[in-house]
Amino acid sequence: MSVKLVVSDVDGTLVDKQKQVTPGVKAAVARLREAGVGFTIVSARPRSGMMPIAELLGIDAPMGAFNGGTVFTRDGTVTSQHYVPRAVVEGVFDVVKGAAVDIWVFADDQWYASTDQGGHVGSEKLASNQAPVVRQDFTDLFDRVDKLTFVSDDAELLKALAGQAKGYGDRATIAQSQVYYLDVTALAGNKGDGVAALSETLGVPLDAIAVLGDQANDLPMFARAAVSYAMGQGPEAVRAKATHVVASNDQDGVAEAIDAILAGR
C-alpha cells in the first residue's frame, strides 16, 4: 500500500539544532500535501511546544504530545489524555531521591521545574514554548502528571536511574528521549501506541503510514509503521532499526525522506 500519512518526530528530526523548521523542510511538507499525503507530528513535547510548529506548517490533523499520551488538534481540542499513575510518580520520585538530577514535571500544559538554571533549560524553553515555574514540592500535581523528566549530563547516572525505574515499566513508559533526559510518561505515552492512536483517529491503516525519527523513543513507532526513516545523526542502534537512513536534521533529512516517499508513490 502506498503511503497516505507521514508522522514525524519533532526534536532532532523535524527541527534543526536551533529548534527551527528550515525552509527546505517546510517546502517538502507542502509538496507532500500537494500530492495528497497527510502529515502530522508526535513528540515528547507538551502541547504548548507543538502549537507553533502546527501553526507554521498548517497541521490540522490530530497530533500526539507526550509521545502520544495526549492526542489533540490545533484548535485546542484534546481527544485523548493519559496521565502517569500517581503510584508510579511517587515510586519514581523515590528512585531519584538524593540523585544529582534536575526535575521537570509537566501537568496542565505547564512546565514545573526544580530550577530554571542549567545547560538544557534554554533548549526546553524553545521546545515547550514557555518558561518553567520553579518549585521544590510537586506533590499537588501527582494526580495529573503528563510527563516527568529527570535531567543530568551524567549519562551513566541517568542510565542507572532508568534501570532502577524500569520496575514501573508495566504501568508507565520509561525511556530516554536524549542521553541527558530520562522521561516517564503514561503507559500509552509511547510513540508506538501514539502512531496507532493517530492511525485510528485519522482512519489511515498502519501499513499506509511512514514515520520519521532519530532517537530510541522513536523505535516503538518504527516497529508499528509500514516504513521508517532515521535521521543520519541518530544513534547507530536507532539507524539500524529504520527501513531507511537519510541526512541529519541539520541537513534537511526530513525533506530527503519526504521526497523519497513521493518518488516511491
Residue, then its C-alpha position, 0 to 999 in steps of 0.5 A: m500500500s502506498v503511503k497516505l500519512v507521514v508522522s514525524d518526530v519533532d526534536g532532532t528530526l523535524v527541527d534543526k539544532q536551533k529548534q527551527v523548521t528550515p525552509g527546505v523542510k517546510a517546502a517538502v511538507a507542502r509538496l507532500r500535501e500537494a500530492g495528497v499525503g497527510f502529515t502530522i507530528v508526535s513528540a515528547r513535547p507538551r502541547s504548548g511546544m507543538m502549537p507553533i510548529a502546527e501553526l507554521l506548517g498548517i497541521d490540522a490533523p490530530m497530533g500526539a504530545f507526550n509521545g502520544g499520551t495526549v492526542f489533540t488538534r490545533d484548535g485546542t481540542v484534546t481527544s485523548q489524555h493519559y496521565v502517569p499513575r500517581a503510584v508510579v510518580e511517587g515510586v519514581f520520585d523515590v528512585v531519584k531521591g538524593a540523585a544529582v538530577d534536575i526535575w521537570v514535571f509537566a501537568d496542565d500544559q505547564w512546565y514545573a521545574s526544580t530550577d530554571q538554571g542549567g545547560h538544557v533549560g534554554s533548549e526546553k524553553l524553545a521546545s515547550n514554548q514557555a518558561p518553567v515555574v520553579r518549585q521544590d514540592f510537586t506533590d499537588l500535581f501527582d494526580r495529573v502528571d503528563k510527563l516527568t523528566f529527570v535531567s543530568d549530563d551524567a549519562e551513566l547516572l541517568k542510565a542507572l536511574a532508568g534501570q532502577a525505574k524500569g520496575y514501573g515499566d508495566r504501568a508507565t513508559i520509561a525511556q530516554s528521549q536524549v542521553y541527558y533526559l530520562d522521561v516517564t510518561a503514561l503507559a500509552g505515552n509511547k510513540g508506538d501506541g501514539v502512531a496507532a492512536l493517530s492511525e485510528t483517529l485519522g482512519v489511515p491503516l498502519d501499513a499506509i503510514a511512514v514515520l520519521g525519527d532519530q532517537a530510541n523513543d522513536l523505535p516503538m513507532f518504527a516497529r508499528a509503521a509500514v516504513s521508517y526513516a532515521m535521521g543520519q545523526g541518530p544513534e547507530a542502534v536507532r539507524a539500524k532499526a529504520t527501513h531507511v537512513v537519510a541526512s541529519n536534521d541539520q541537513d534537511g533529512v526530513a525533506e530527503a525522506i519526504d521526497a523519497i516517499l513521493a518518488g516511491r508513490 
